[in-house]
């Protein structure tokens, strides 16, 4: 698997069929929302996207108005707004300085466009499923790669107050010839240019694109802008199956290997510590507790002292059960999504497929949430099935839905195209009510009816008093110690994920991500077992909630990393951008807390049952 991951530069993505074009056949150019990128100071100043046909841009529209392209649910939810365009491309037909239209841009809209150019906004176009890209050079490898999107404008000199507006587009389309008739699109690059083109007095003539003077938009008067484009078809030996190579070569695989090695070292270190405890200390403890010689009989000490309280129902066990049920749901969703991704079924050509797969799988695994929540709740003596069902249905989906509504309101107030349409939101709610809720109810019914597992030792009627704990075993210090180890196993890969999300990069190394996820699971389980053992030895039997927030503390470090990422890579000027960024960070950290907390609880639960089931209790 690792070998396949390192050779990711040549693979076939199933589920996406190639389109064979004939000479002269029309090739559609689709336009997507304009998105922010790094500005001239290498900072991201906004996370708001704007529709290509936003009236303030005054871009040329096709006859009859723009028609929306078919998009997946995930694509719409994450801001794609794809439409047809007036560009006229035909297979193997070069064209030069073709006129799109002439527009008058008022000074108020010119100020809006200038602001977006200074913030580094990019055009995003698609031809045959391939994004139009800018050719760039990797400073480390000195190899060319395709950077998705191209600039709305340019700032030629530091401190330049008025950027140059790109209104002429040199489109280069690479094609692969199958035979004398059929051809396939295998690459798209665009070189944008700023030209103060003037329309000829004779409208039957084409405008000249030999103008050197750049197009500057003045904010104190109306601006006449002529939009033009040229198309060049270039034959390529690149096959259709490997046409994404140039888009996916921007990440250095050595860094991912370093991430895996770093995580592996942490796992080995924890495994050795765990082995020493389990093989040496625990083995001696159990042998001493089970000794039958009179000389070995002595008063209980250590973790055996709390055997009558260790399986006592924790406080707020209803909420704990809901967290465990939701954590199972998230675990199976993540695992299934990664398995689908590493098999190649989530093609980058199918926009939004990853988000769609995660949403659908989360809904389907609602059965797991209901089953595990109800079974845990019943095991701790709960007797209200209706209550646990309602809490499970509302906890994760309801919390995320409220935050997403706040984010959507901010997007709408900023007139961003990323605001989810009402119809899409109603569709998601319909899926929730029609699929997720019935599955959760069904899972809870079967989980509640499943036979509860009796504890291996009897629970005392009167709770034992917990002695004062050392400072390092108190809730906050122990959680912070456990969280930093788990975070250390994932933080390098987290950097690439954050860059992919906020800088609109293609993330494709799902093989690495799968192994990082496995390491996360192992690290979380081992750290939680170690700290649970230390707590029990210190006569603290409240391990249930401790295991959850000790394992889930990694989410706290991820949020701190998000804050660091904000101050080092971002410079968000608007309140809406701040709410959107930290809103998504909060959702991600909440889900990570539930996921890792569940992993820690399940590992500790099995550990505690195993060790107390191995000793003799009078």
N, C-alpha and C positions, 0 to 999 in steps of 0.2 A: 504493500500500500504506500509506504514512504517513497519507494522507487517511482511509483506512478505519479505521486504528487510532485516529485522533482522534475518529472518529464511532462509537465502540464502544458508545455508550449505546442503540443500536437495531439489533438484529440477530436473525436466526433461527438457532437451533442445530439443525442436522440430526441425525437419529438419535434424537430424543426426541419421541415422539408425544403430543399432548395427550389428556387424559381429559375427556370430556364427562359432566357429572353432571346428573341430573334432580332436580327438587324432592323433598326427602325422602330422597334416596339417601344411604347411609352414606358418610362421608368419613373415611378412616383417619388417625389421628394416631399417628405412630411416634416412639419415643423412642430417643435415641442416648446415648453415654457423656457423662458430665459432664467438662468440660475446664477447665483453669485459664485465667484471664485476668488483666488488670492489677488489682492490689489498690488500696486507697485511696491508697497512696503512689506509684501509677503504676509499680509494679514487678511482674514475673512471678516468683512464688515457687516454682513447681513446673512440671514438664512431664509429670506423671503424670495420666492420665485414669482414671476409675472408671466401671464399668458402672452404668446407671440402676437396675438391680435388684440392685445390691450390697446384701447383707443389712444392712449398717450404716446405709444411708439409710432403710430401712423405707418406701419408696414403695409406693403401692397397685399391686397386680397384677391383671391381668384374670382372669376365671374360666377355670379350666383351666390357668393358668400362662401366662407370656409366650411368644410364638412368635417365633422369629428371622425377620427379613426376608431376602430374597435380597440378597446383597452381592457385589460384584466382588472379585477377588483383591487388587487394590491397596487397596480400601477396608478389607479385613480386615487386611492387613499394616500399614496406617498407623493402626490403632486404632479404626475404626468398629465399633460393636456395636449394631446397630439391631434393635429389637423392637417388637411390638405393644403397645398400652396399653389401659387401661380407659376412656379418654375416649370419650364417645358423641356424635359430631358428625354432623349430617345437613344436607345442602345446604338453605340458606335457612331453617333452623329455629333461631331464637334460643333461648337458654336462660339461666337466671339461677340462680346459687348451687346448682349441681348437686353432690351429694355423691359424692365418690370413695370414701372410706373413712375410718375412724378407726384410728389406729395408736398403740401405746405404744412410745415410744423410750426405752430405758434411758439412764442417765447416761453410761455408757462410750461408747455410740454418739452421744450428744448432743455429747460432747467431740470426736469425730471430725468430725461435721457442722459444729460451730462452727469448727473449724480450717479446714475447706474453705471456709466462708463468708468467713473472714478473709483467705484467700488468693485470693478473687475467683472461685471456681468458678462455671461457668455451666451451666444446662440447655441441651440441644440437642435440639429436636424438629423433626419433619418432617411437612408436610401436602402431599400431592400432589407430592412432590419438592422443595418449597420449604422452606427452614429457617425456623423461627420466629425472629423478630428483635425487637430493641428499636429504637424510633424515636429517633434522635439528631440533633443539629444540628451541621453542619460549621462550625467557628469561622471558617474562611477565606471560604467562599462563602455562609454563612448559608442553606444549603439542607439540607432534611431528607434523611437516608439511613437505611438499615436496617443495624444492627449485628447480626451473626448471634449468636444465643444471648441468654439473659437470666439474671439473677443468681439463684443458689441462695439468697442472702440479701443483706442490706444492712447497711451501717454508716452510721448517720445522722449521727454526730458524730465528729470526730477524737478518737482515744484511747478510743473506746467499746470496752469489753472484751467485751461480749456482743452479737453481731450479731442482727438480726431474721431469723427463718427464713421464707422465702416459701412459704406453703402454700395460697394462693388465686391462681388464674390467670385474668386477664381476656383471653380469646382473641378477637382480631378477625381475621376472614377476609374478604379482598376477593375479589369474584367478578366475572367478565365474562360478560354475557348474550349468547349467540349468536342465540338465537331464543326463542320462548315456552316452549320445553321444555328446551333445553340450556344449561348454564352451566359455566364453567371457573374454577378457583382461580388468582388472579393476585397474591396477597399474603397474608402471615401475620405478624401482630405479636402479642406477648404482653406484657401489663403485669402483672408479678408483685406480689403484695401479701402482707404479713405480718399475719395476723389470729388472735387468740387465740379462735377460735370454739369454742363449747360445744355439744355435742350436746343436743337437746331430750330431755326425759324420755320424750315420746311419739315412738317411733322411726318412726312413720308420717309425721311432719312433717319438712320440710326444715330444716336449720340456718340461722340468720340470718347473712348476710355483712355486716351493718351494723356489726360490731364495729370499734372504733377501736384498741383495745389491741393492740400487736404480739405476735407469737408468739416468745417467747424460750425456748431450750432450756437447761434447768438440768442441770449435769453431776453434781450430787450426789443426784439422784433421778430417778424415772421421769417421762416427759412424755407427756401425752395430746395428740395432734395430729390435728386434723380437716382433711382435704384436700378442697378444693372448687374449682369452676371455673364460669365463665360464658362463653358463646359469643355473639358478635355477627357477623352477616353484613352486609357493606357493599358496595353495588354500585359498580363502578369502570369507567371508560372505558378503562382500560389493557388492551391486547390480551395474549393469551397469549404471543406471540412476544417481547414486551418486558417481561415480568413480572420479569426479573432486573435491570432498570435501577436500582431503588432499592438493591439489594444491591451494585452495582458502581460506584456513584458516590462511594465513599469516598476514592478516590485522585485527586489533582490531576494531570491530564495534563500541565500545564506543567512539573512536575518531571521527567517522563519526557522531554519535549522538551529540557529542559536537559541531561539525561543524554546524549541523543543528540548534542547540539551539543558538549558537553564531549568525548565520545569522538571525534567527527568532527574536532575541532581537533587532538587527539593524532595521529589518523591522517594528517591533512594535514601536520603537522610532520614525522612520520617519513617520509612519502612524499617530501617535498621533500629531506630528508637523503639518502634512498636514491637519489633521482634524481641528486643532485649526485655521489654516489659512482659510480653506475653509468655515468652519461653522461660525466662529466669524468674522474675519477680512473681508473676501470677502463678506459675507452676509451683513455686515454693509455698506461696500463700495457701493455695488450694490443698496441697499435700499436708500442710500443718493443720489447717482447719479440719481436715478429714482424718487426722491421726487418731488411732484408737488406743495407743499406749497411754497409761495413766500419767507418765512423766510429761507427755506432750500436751495433755489436756490443760488448758489454761483459759483465762478469761478472754472473750472475744476482743479483737482490736482491729484497727484498720477498716477496710471497706466492708468486712463482715458485720461490723457493729450496726450498720444501717440496713440490714437485710429485711427488717420488718417494716421499713418505710420506703424502700427504693422503688416499689411498684405502686405506691400510693398515687391516686389520681391528682394531677397537678392543678393549680389554680387556673381558672378560665380554660378548662380543658375543651370546651366547645370551640373556642377560637383557635386553640392549638390544633384541633382536629381539622378545622377548615384549612389552616395553613398546610398541614400535611397532605390533605386531599388535593389542594391546588398545586402543591409542589410536585406531586405525582403527575398531574396533568401537564405541567410545564416540562418535566423531565422527558416524558414520552414524546411530547411535541418536538422538543429540541433534538432528541435522538433520531426520530423519524425524519425530520427535516434534513439533518446532516447526512443520513444514509441516502436519501433521495438525491441530495446535492452531489455527493461524491460519486454517485453512479452516473452523473452527467445529465439528469433530467431537468435541472433548473438552468436552462440555457440563458446566457445574457441577451440573446436575440429576443427571447420572450420576456418583455419588460414587466417587472412586478411579479414574476413567477415565484420568487422567494417569499415575498410578503404574502402572496395569495396562499402558498403552501402552508406557511406558518399559521395563518388565520384559520384555514379550513381544518388543519390538524388540531389546533387548539380547541376548536368547536367539537370535533369528533371525540377527542379525549376527555370531554366533559363527563363521560361515563366513569373514567378513572377517578376524576375528582370526587364525584358523588360516592363512589364505592369506597374509596379509602377514607374519606372524611366520616361517613356514616359508620364504617366498621371500627375506626379508632374511637369515635364518640361512644358507641355502644360498649366497647371494651372497657372504657373508663366509667361505665355506669350510667351513661346518658339514656334517657327514655323518651325524648321528643324528636321523632324523625322529621316532622315538619320543620322544626326550628333549625336543625342542622342543614336541611335542604335549602331553605331560604338563605341562610348565611353563606353556604357554598356558592349558590347562584349569584349572589350580589357582591361577594368580597373582591375577587380579582377583576371580573368583567365590569362590575359597577364602578370600582375605583378608577380603573383605566379609562372607562367611558367618560367619567366626570372630568378627568384631566384632559382628555382629548377634546371634549367640548370647549373647555377653556382655551386650548390651543387653537381650535377651529374659529372661535370668536375673535381671537387676536389676529388670525390670518384674514378673516373677513374685514375686520376694522382697518387692516393695512392694505386692503384691496389686492391681496395676493391670490394668484391662481391656484395655490396649493390648498386653499380652503376646500374641504370635501363637499361635494354637492349634496343637497338634501336627499335626493333620490338614492345616492350611494349609502348615506347614513341610514336611511330607512331599510335598505337592503341588508345591511349588516345587522340591524335590529331584528329583522325578519329571520335571518339565519340563527340569531341568538334564541329567539322565542320558539322557532319551529324545530330547531335541531339541538342546540346546546342544552336548553332547559329540559326537554324531555329525556335526553341522554343522562343528564345529571340526576334527574329524579329516578330514572331506572337504575342507575348505578347505586344511588343511595338505598334504594329498596333492597337490592341484592346484598349490598355491603352490611346493612343493618341486620339482615336475616342470617348472614354468615355467622357460624359459631365463633364466639369470642375465645381467644387463647388465654387460658388460666395462667397466672404468674407462677413461677417455679417455687416460690416461697410464700408463706402466709403474711398478710399485711396486718400490722398491729392496729388496734383500735385507737390508741392515743399516739399522736405524732411525737416523735423524738425531737428534743431540742437540738438545734444546730449550733455548734460552738463557733466562736469568732474565727473568721477565716484570715489567713495571711493576705497581705495586700495584693499579691500577684494572683490570688485565686478569687478575688472579688469580681463581681460581674463585669465591670467595664475593663479593668486591666486584662483579665483572661480573654475576653472577647476580642480586644484589640490585638493581643498576641496571636490568637488563632487566625484572625482575619488577615494579618499581614503575610502569613505563610501561604495562605490560599491565593491571595492577590499576587504574590510573587510568582506564582506558577502561570499567570495569564496576562500580566501587564504588557508584555512585549506585543503579543497578538492583539491586545486591546488597542494599541496605537494604530495598527493598520485598519481595524474595524472603525475607529473614530474617523480616521482620514477618509475611508470609503464613504461613510455616511454624510459627513459635513462638507467634503470637498468633491462629492459626486464622482468618485473613482469606482472602477469595476473591481469588486472583491471576488476572487475566483479560487483561492487556495483552500478549498473545503477539506481536502485531505489533511492538511496541517491543522485546520480548525477542529476536525474530528478528534485527532489525537490530543490536542490541547484540552478539549472537553473531557476526554477520558482521564487525562491527568488531573483536571479540576475535580472530577468526581473522586478519584483515589486520594488526592491531597486533602480534600474536605473531610472525607471519611476518617482518614488516619489522624488528622489534627483533632477532630472532635472526639475520637475514641481516647486519645492521649489525655486530653483535658478532662474528659468525663472520669477517667480513672483517677486522676489527681484529685478531683472534687470528691469522689467517693472515699478515697483514702483520708481526706480531710473531714470526713463525716458529714458532707453536704449531699443529701440525697435528692435535692431538687434538680435532677439532671435533665429533665425533659425540656424546659424552656431554656436552660443553659446551653444545651446542645444546638438548639435552633439559632439563638443569637450569636453563639460562638462561631458556628459555621457560616451564618449569614453576615457576619461582620465584614466579609470581603466586599459586600455591596457598599459599605461606608467608605472603603478605600477607593472603590471605583468612582464614587461620587466626588471624592477629593481629587482624583485624577481628572475628572471632568472639569472641576474648578481650575486646576492647573492648566488643562488644555485650553480653557477659555482665556486665561490671562496670557498664555504664551503664543497661541495660534489664532485667536479671534480678537476682534475689536468691534463688538456689536454696538451699534449706535442707538437703535430704536428699542423701545420698551417691548414691542411685540416680538422682536428677535430674541430678547432675553427670556421672555416667558416661554417661547417655543423651545429654545435650547435647554433650559433647565427643566421644563416640563417633560420633555422626552428623556432627559437624564434621570429624572425622578422615577418615571415609569420603568426604565431599564433597570435601575437599582432596586426598585421594589420587587420586580420579577426575579432578579438575581438573588435577592435576600430570601425569597420564598423557595426558590429552587435549591440553593445551597443549604438553607436551613433544613429543608426536608431531607436532603442527602445526609447531613450530620445527624439528624434525629434517627433516621432509619439505621444508620451504622451504629449509633450508640445504643439503640433499642436492642439490636441483635447482640451486641457486646455484653450489655448488662444481663440479658436473659441467659446468655451462655455461661458467664462466670458464676452467677448465683444458682444456676441449675446444676453446677458441678460440685457444690459444697453440700455437706450434710447439716441440716438444721434440726435441733431438738424440738 
